[in-house]
Amino acid sequence: MGRPRSLKLPNLAKLRRFCSSLPETSEKEAWGHPTFRAGAKMFASFGEYEEEATIGVKRSLDQQAQHLQDSRFYAPPYSGKQGWIGIRLSQVPWPEVEALVLDAYRQVALKRMLKALDSLE
C-alpha cells in the first residue's frame, strides 16, 4: 500500500515550512508517516485518519481531555494514550493548527531551544 494521497497535499508543505522555522527541528519518517522532532523528541506527525488529512500533536492529558470534547479533534490510535490529539485539517483553520504545533514543540523542546525560539519572536 502506498502513501495516503493526502501526504501530497499543500498541508504537508505548510507543516514542513512551519516546523523547519523552529530551532533544532528535524523531520523523520516513522510508521510510514512524516514526524517532526525537537532534538530527539517528537512533537508532531502528519498522516491520514478515516481518509482525512490530519496532524497529530503532543498534549498533556488534561489538554487532551479538553480537546476531545470538540469533534474537530480525536485521540489517535496508540499515541492517544500518551495525550496526543489528532487534528482534522479540513475542520481546523491553519492559524489554530500552527498554535497547537508550536505549543507541542514548547512541551518537548530543551531550554536552549526555547531560548532560541523566544529570540526569534
N, C-alpha and C positions, 0 to 999 in steps of 0.2 A: 504494500500500500504506500503511495507517495505522500508527500506533504499535503496538508489541507490547503485548498485553494486560497483561503483567507490569508495564508502566510505571504502571499504575493501582493496583498493589498497595501495601499498607502499607510494604513495604521502601523504596520511594522516599521516602515521607513521613519515615520514620525517618532515612534518609540525609540528606535536606534539613535536618531538625532538627539532626542531629549536625554537619554541615558548617557550618551557619549559626552554630553556637556557637563556631566557631574564628575568631580575629582575621583581619579583612580578606579574607574569602572571598566569592566570588560564584558564581552559577550561570549557565552559558551553554550554550545548545544548540549542539552541534557534531555533524556527521554524523548528524543526526536523533535524537540522544540527549542527555539532561541531563549536563553535565560540571560539575565543581566545581574552582575555581581559588583559589590563594593569590596575591593580586595578579594577575599575568598568567599564572602558571604552573599548568597543570592537574595535579591530583594524584589525582582520582577521576572515574569516569564510571559511569553506570547504563545498563543495556541488557539485551539478551537474547542468549543464545548457545545454539544447539541447543534452542530453545524453552524455555529455562530462564532465570529472572531472575538477573542477575549484576551484580557491581560490579567494575570494573577499577581497580587502584591501581598507582601508580608504585613500583617497587622497584629496587634495584641489580641488576646482572646476577648477582652472587653470591647475593643473597637470592632472586632469581627461580629460580635453579637449585635451591635448597633446596626452595622451594615446589612446583616442578613434579614433585618426587618423590612428592607427595601428590595423589591423584586428585580432591580437592576443588577443586583449582586447575588452571588451564590457561594457555597462552600465547595471548593474543588475536591474531587476525589483525592485521597491520600494526604495532600498538604493542608486540607481544611482542618484536620485535627490539630495542626500547629498554629492555627489562627489566620491562615491565608484566606483571602477572598478572591473570587473571580469577578471581573468587571465585564459586563456585556457591552461591547463597544458600540453597538447600534443604539444603545439607550442612554449612554452617559456622555455629556459634552466633553470635548478634548481638554479644556482647562481643568475640569474636575479630575480627569484621568491623570494629568500631569501632577496635580496637587497630591493625589494618592500615591503616585510613583515616588515623588520627592519625599513624602513622609516615610514611605517604606525604606528608601535609601537612608534617611536620617536614623531609622531604627537600627540599622546594621552597620553603619559606617563607623570607622575608628575616629577618635578625637581629632587627629591631624587632618582627616578627610573633611570633617565638619568645619574645621577652622578654614581650610582652603575654600570650601563651599561658601562660607559666610563672607569671605573676602571677595567673592565673585558677585554677591548680591548687592 
